[in-house]
Amino acid sequence: MQPRCRLNAADAAHQSSQAARPHITVFSLSLAFNTPQRSRTQGIMGAGGKDASQIQSEVKEYYGETLATTSDLKTNACCTMNAPPKEIRDILAKVPPEVIAKYYGCGSPLPQGIEGLHVLDLGCGSGRDCYVASKLVGPTGRVTGVDMTPQQLEVARKHADEYASTIGYANMSFVQGTIENLESIPSDSIDIIISNCVVNLSPDKPAVLREAYRVLRHGGEFYFSDVYGDRRLPKALTQHKILVGECIGGALYEQDFLRIARRVGFEDPRVLDSAPIDVKDPQLIELVGEAKFTSVTYRLFKLPGLLESLCEDYGQVAVYKGTIPGHRHAYQLDDHHRFEKGRPMLVCGNSAAMVGDSWLGKHFVVTGDRSTHFGLFPCHFSPSTDTPTPGGCASCC
Ligand SMILES: C[S@@+](CC[C@H](N)C(=O)[O-])C[C@H]1O[C@@H](n2cnc3c(N)ncnc32)[C@H](O)[C@@H]1O
């Protein structure tokens, strides 16, 4: 029997497209910092024992002074792997060139169907994703970008008025601050948080996730792209200026990320998209050894009291209405849930809550409630590996 949570035809097609996805390549890391006065070994290994504020000021220096445009990145770990969908490309064509030139993202955390919502971009940089989100939320929505680097914010602010005239309304604001302490953002006030290749740069990732959870409304979502490793790196590498600046040294071991996310309340993290990062530079290969890195877009819903640690079966059915622009025929919730328009799909309690009780609720009809429990939801695959998971699954369907 086919597992109900995964192997429909659309999922199979999606999985084969995942297999064909291009890798992100990291090359020429040794060129990332031109410091001829330092020995090669010093340049590569850096100094250990830095505190969080030192790491943060090195990151600020890197994005405020070292890099002028995307082409100055000497690796492409901070480069988006896939072309965004047509609707997003059409909006990008209207974004001012200087904003685009300073784009350093690694994914496409730009959900559609978000008209009228309040979006917060953590580590917005020069603002590319805010500019796109500004159009996606429309005149009744709002976008707030937060970044700690003044030079990045200056560019984001500089072009905001011109962009407002282009699209016909102004709904963006930019705040200087750190994403570990979102003091200017009230609790329970944000519908969607986006972030693109930033959390890995934070020296205090649990604080970032705690703050994200705090500021989201019930039913809000942290929808973000970042870099993860397949293991914990030695401390020297996690503090290495080049590796950190290029979004690799600070990458969390993915299982640690999942632990932190669950601990702060994001009980059932879902992978939407991922691409392995190829490491080609010989010195970098020597440094990271067998460690592998992946760019992943995660979806973390704030649904307190509704997400369980395992997928439970309450006989609930979800139907997608086909109302999200750019997703008229089907909607991809995550890497193993593709909802065809109008086709009833049996879902576990967690998935029912994600599509029925979140900001997505107006785009779905969910029938059934939790009054009758039919046991563990019968899915047999783990969420991110596509490999069979003996004895059921941990929050994957
Ligand atoms: C790789 S760039 C990505 C920028 C933007 N998201 C984009 O896609 O172009 C990282 C950005 O995060 C900001 N950043 C890094 N750590 C931060 C922190 N702890 N608090 C606020 N901003 C931070 C940097 O200033 C920089 O602008």
The ligand as an ORCA input file, in Angstrom:
! r2SCAN-3c Opt
* xyz 0 1
  C      23.841     37.396      3.641
  S      23.211     39.006      3.918
  C      21.539     38.801      3.397
  C      20.820     40.103      3.232
  C      19.422     39.995      2.642
  N      18.591     39.094      3.395
  C      19.492     39.582      1.206
  O      18.929     38.532      0.878
  O      20.106     40.295      0.423
  C      23.094     39.052      5.662
  C      22.497     40.339      6.241
  O      22.128     40.075      7.579
  C      22.525     41.134      8.404
  N      22.760     40.573      9.734
  C      23.622     39.584     10.056
  N      23.540     39.281     11.355
  C      22.586     40.112     11.872
  C      22.042     40.289     13.167
  N      22.466     39.542     14.183
  N      21.086     41.230     13.344
  C      20.661     42.002     12.306
  N      21.153     41.873     11.062
  C      22.095     40.942     10.833
  C      23.766     41.695      7.747
  O      23.949     43.033      8.118
  C      23.440     41.523      6.274
  O      22.797     42.648      5.759
*
